[in-house]
Amino acid sequence: MDRESLAGRRLWLSWAAQILAAAILGQTLYFKFRGAPEAVAIFTRLGVEPWGRIATAVLESIAVILLLSPRLAAMGGGLATCLMLGAILSHLTVLGISVDADGGLLFVLAWVVLACSLSVLWLRRRQIPLIGARLRHTETATSTRA
């Protein structure tokens, strides 16, 4: 497989992961911003209602915007990764796998978003500030030696 078609595949995979993560994060925003009873109950159990719910919604909104921006998708992947690690940790320590008899749906969705955001980080690693510049420099040096 030539380098160009591999780059095209990576870009396609990245966009698929970005859109899926943004869609999942985006659909929960309505409940958090609106103060839906389910969201209020979750953040009350965590002891951070209402400020934690609102702050999480704002950060998730930023992650969605970044994930849908071609130049900033890696930063969105990083932010979404941090948010989902927090969500998963909350499930494992306070909330439990199943929240309000959801059958573990929120827990599974957090894992899906985590997998997607880690994929975006890997596929767009050259866009990560500081790290990306170093990777580009290393690749240029390697390709000129070959």
N, C-alpha and C positions, 0 to 999 in steps of 0.2 A: 504494500500500500504506500503510495507516495505521500510526501509531507503535506501537500495541499489538501488531499482528501481526508487525511487524519485530522488536520486542523478544522476542517468543515464538520467532521463528526463530533469533535470536542465542543465546537460552538453549538451544534444542535443539542447535544446532551446537556450542556450548561443551560441553555434556554429552557429546555424541558424541566430541569430541576428548579430553575429560578421561578418559572411560572407556577409549578406545583406548590413550592414553598410559599410564594406570595399569595396564591389562592387560599391556601389553608390558613395562613396568618390573617389575611384580609377578611375572611368570613367570620373570624372570632371577634374582630374589632367592634362590630355592631353591638354585640352583647356586652363587651367591656365598657364602651363609651356610654351606652344607654343605661347601664346599671341594671342589667337583667338579673333577676333573682338568683339564677345559677352562678353567674359571675360574682355577685356580691357574696354568696355563700362560700365560694371557693376562697376568695381573698379574706373573708372574715375568719375562716379556719386557719389561714396562714398568719392572721394577726396584722394585716396590712391594708385593711379596707378603710377608706376609699382610695388613699393616696397610692397604694401599691397597684391597684387595679388601673387607675388612670395613667400612672407612670409606665406600666407595662404596655398599655394600649398605645401610648405615644411612641414608645420605643419600637413596638411592633409595626406601627404605621411608618416610621422611618425605615425600618428594615424592608418593608414592602416596596417603598419608593426606590430604595437603593437596589434591591433585587431586580427591579424592572428597568433600571438604567444601565445601558451597556457598559459605560465606563466605570460605574461604581458598584457593579454587581458583586465583586469580591468583598467589598466592605459590607454590603448587605448580607452576604453569606456569613461573614464573621459576626455581625451583630445577631443574626438569627441563630447562629450556633450558640452564642452565649446565652441568649434568651431561652433556647430549648434545653440547654444543660440545666438552667435554673428551674424550668418547668419539670423536667424529669426528676431532678433532685427533690423538688417539692412533693411530687407524687410518691417517691420512694420513702420519704421521711415523715411527711405530715398527712397528705391527702389520701394515700393509698392508690392502688392501680385503678380501681373503679370508683368514680366520683358521682355521687347522686344516682347510682344505678345506671350509669352510662355504659356498663359492660367493658370499661377500659378504653373507650373510644378516644377520649382526650389524651390518654397516655400513649396510645398507638400513633395518633396524629403528631404528637410531640416528637416521637421517634422518626416518623416520616419526614418532618420538617428538618430534624437534625441531620438525617442522611442526605437530604437534598442540599442543605446549606453546606455540609462538609464537601459534597461533590462540587458545588459551585466554587468553594475555596480552592479545591485541588485543580479543577479545570481552568480556573482563572487566576492561578497563583502568581502569574507574572504581573497582574494588576494590583497586587497587595503592596501598599506603600512600604518602602525600605526593602522588604524581602524581594519583591518583584524586580526591582532595579538590579539587585544582586544576581538574581536568576538570569535575567536578560544578558548581563555582562558575562556570566559564566558560559551561557550557551553560545554567545558570539565568539568567545575565546576558543571554545571547543570546536565550533564549526570552521574557524579559520585554520586550525591545526590539521584538520582532516583533509 
